[in-house]
Amino acid sequence: MTVLQTDRLTLRRFTEADGDLLWDLDRDPAVMRFLNGGRPTPREVVREKVLPGILAEYGRWEAYGRWAAEERETGEFLGWFALRPVEEDPGSLELGYRLKRSAWGQGYGAEGARALVRLAFAQPGVERVVASTMTVNVASRRVMEKAGLRLVRTFFQDWPEVIEGSEAGDVEYALTRAEWQGAPGGRVL
């Protein structure tokens, strides 16, 4: 699936021409705060690793991968949303997202996440959508909750570098197909 649309977003596949958009996103210390402590990703890393990795996902999965998120009215790049199979948990897909600071607090995260949850459960064999973040990343946790996911567990893992707040661990959120279909009043999304 190459394009998804919501009320305010167009989610499309990335192209080779999108390197500077990704670099601009990943060089903002606030955006990278809960990923690597706020270090910007160098342009050459985006060009040589990040973007080629995203493009390679399209060859692996027809309905999954990462989508560039654009504001429908203006076409402004807002960030990305991702949906990927969880290798160690067949039947599960992992939801992810990264948005520019200018897009925070406007409901874009929940809107895009809900679109990908709908897409996930439209695929045969998908029984669960999962997402995780640092325990202290309250804004990301709120997006997961607004997308219908529920807190499953707090866990601790060894990271190569300690990030401020990592001592509180990480959290996993999930939504099962049965929960999605059986919500009061119909589907949650």
C-alpha positions as CSV (number, residue, x, y, z in Angstrom):
1,M,0.0,0.0,0.0
2,T,1.6,3.2,-1.1
3,V,-0.7,5.9,0.2
4,L,-3.0,6.2,3.2
5,Q,-5.2,9.3,3.9
6,T,-6.8,10.5,7.1
7,D,-8.8,13.7,7.7
8,R,-5.6,15.7,8.0
9,L,-2.7,13.5,6.8
10,T,-1.4,11.9,3.7
11,L,0.8,8.9,4.5
12,R,3.0,7.9,1.6
13,R,6.0,5.8,0.9
14,F,9.4,7.6,1.1
15,T,11.4,8.2,-2.0
16,E,15.1,8.8,-2.7
17,A,14.3,12.5,-2.8
18,D,13.3,12.5,0.9
19,G,16.7,12.4,2.5
20,D,16.8,16.0,3.6
21,L,13.3,15.7,5.1
22,L,14.5,12.8,7.3
23,W,17.8,14.5,8.1
24,D,15.9,17.7,9.2
25,L,13.7,15.5,11.4
26,D,16.5,13.6,13.0
27,R,18.8,16.5,13.6
28,D,16.4,18.1,16.1
29,P,17.6,17.3,19.7
30,A,14.1,17.4,21.1
31,V,12.9,14.8,18.5
32,M,15.8,12.6,19.3
33,R,15.6,13.0,23.1
34,F,14.0,9.6,23.9
35,L,15.9,7.8,21.1
36,N,19.5,8.6,21.7
37,G,19.6,11.4,24.3
38,G,19.2,14.2,21.8
39,R,22.1,13.6,19.4
40,P,21.4,14.7,15.8
41,T,21.8,12.1,13.1
42,P,24.5,13.2,10.7
43,R,23.3,13.8,7.1
44,E,25.6,11.1,5.7
45,V,24.1,8.5,8.0
46,V,20.6,9.4,6.8
47,R,21.7,9.3,3.2
48,E,23.8,6.1,3.5
49,K,21.9,4.1,6.1
50,V,18.5,5.5,7.2
51,L,16.9,6.2,3.9
52,P,18.2,3.1,2.1
53,G,16.9,1.0,5.1
54,I,13.5,2.5,4.8
55,L,13.4,2.0,1.0
56,A,14.5,-1.6,1.4
57,E,11.5,-2.3,3.7
58,Y,9.2,-1.8,0.7
59,G,10.7,-4.8,-1.0
60,R,10.2,-7.0,2.1
61,W,6.6,-6.2,2.9
62,E,3.8,-5.1,0.7
63,A,1.6,-3.5,3.3
64,Y,4.2,-2.5,5.9
65,G,7.1,-0.2,6.4
66,R,7.5,3.5,7.0
67,W,5.3,6.2,5.6
68,A,6.2,9.9,5.3
69,A,3.5,11.9,7.0
70,E,2.4,15.1,5.2
71,E,-0.3,17.6,6.2
72,R,-3.0,17.1,3.6
73,E,-3.8,20.8,2.9
74,T,-0.2,22.1,2.7
75,G,1.9,19.0,1.8
76,E,4.2,19.9,4.7
77,F,6.3,17.0,5.9
78,L,5.5,16.3,9.5
79,G,7.5,13.1,10.2
80,W,6.8,9.4,9.7
81,F,4.7,6.5,10.9
82,A,5.8,2.8,10.8
83,L,4.2,-0.6,10.9
84,R,6.5,-3.6,10.9
85,P,6.2,-7.3,11.6
86,V,7.6,-8.4,15.0
87,E,10.0,-11.2,14.0
88,E,9.9,-13.0,17.4
89,D,6.1,-12.7,17.7
90,P,4.3,-13.9,14.5
91,G,0.9,-12.3,14.2
92,S,2.1,-9.1,15.8
93,L,3.0,-5.8,14.2
94,E,5.0,-3.0,15.8
95,L,3.7,0.6,15.5
96,G,6.2,3.4,15.5
97,Y,6.2,7.2,14.7
98,R,8.4,10.2,14.8
99,L,7.1,13.7,14.3
100,K,8.6,17.2,14.0
101,R,8.4,19.4,17.0
102,S,6.1,21.7,15.1
103,A,3.6,18.9,14.8
104,W,3.5,17.9,18.4
105,G,0.4,18.5,20.5
106,Q,-1.9,18.8,17.5
107,G,-3.3,15.2,17.4
108,Y,-1.3,14.2,14.3
109,G,0.4,11.3,16.2
110,A,-2.9,9.7,17.3
111,E,-4.5,10.3,13.9
112,G,-1.7,8.6,12.1
113,A,-1.3,5.8,14.7
114,R,-5.0,5.0,14.4
115,A,-4.8,4.8,10.6
116,L,-2.0,2.2,10.9
117,V,-3.9,0.2,13.6
118,R,-6.8,0.0,11.1
119,L,-4.4,-1.0,8.4
120,A,-2.8,-3.7,10.7
121,F,-6.1,-5.3,11.5
122,A,-7.2,-5.2,7.8
123,Q,-4.4,-7.7,7.2
124,P,-5.1,-11.4,7.5
125,G,-3.2,-13.1,10.3
126,V,-2.5,-10.0,12.3
127,E,-3.6,-10.6,15.9
128,R,-1.8,-7.8,17.8
129,V,-0.3,-4.3,17.4
130,V,2.4,-3.4,19.9
131,A,4.4,-0.2,20.6
132,S,7.0,0.7,23.1
133,T,8.8,3.8,24.5
134,M,10.7,5.0,27.5
135,T,8.5,5.1,30.6
136,V,9.2,8.9,30.9
137,N,8.1,9.6,27.4
138,V,4.6,10.7,28.4
139,A,3.6,12.3,25.1
140,S,4.4,9.1,23.2
141,R,2.5,7.0,25.7
142,R,-0.5,9.3,25.2
143,V,-0.4,8.7,21.5
144,M,-0.4,4.9,22.0
145,E,-3.4,5.2,24.4
146,K,-5.3,7.5,21.9
147,A,-4.7,4.8,19.2
148,G,-6.4,2.3,21.5
149,L,-3.3,0.5,22.8
150,R,-3.2,-0.4,26.5
151,L,-0.2,-0.6,28.9
152,V,1.0,-4.3,29.0
153,R,4.2,-4.1,31.0
154,T,7.2,-2.1,32.1
155,F,10.5,-3.7,31.3
156,F,14.2,-2.9,31.6
157,Q,16.9,-3.6,29.0
158,D,20.5,-2.9,28.5
159,W,21.2,0.0,26.2
160,P,24.6,0.8,24.8
161,E,24.3,4.3,26.2
162,V,22.4,5.6,29.2
163,I,19.8,8.2,28.4
164,E,18.3,10.5,31.0
165,G,15.1,8.8,32.3
166,S,16.2,5.3,31.2
167,E,16.5,4.2,34.8
168,A,12.6,4.2,34.8
169,G,12.7,1.5,32.1
170,D,10.5,1.2,29.0
171,V,6.9,0.4,28.6
172,E,5.1,-1.8,26.1
173,Y,1.6,-1.1,24.9
174,A,-0.6,-3.4,22.9
175,L,-4.0,-3.9,21.3
176,T,-5.3,-7.3,20.2
177,R,-7.7,-7.9,17.3
178,A,-10.3,-9.1,19.7
179,E,-10.1,-5.9,21.8
180,W,-10.2,-3.8,18.6
181,Q,-13.3,-5.6,17.3
182,G,-15.0,-5.9,20.7
183,A,-14.8,-2.4,22.0
184,P,-18.1,-1.0,23.3
185,G,-20.0,0.7,20.5
186,G,-17.9,-1.2,17.9
187,R,-14.3,-0.8,16.8
188,V,-12.2,1.6,18.9
189,L,-10.8,3.3,15.8
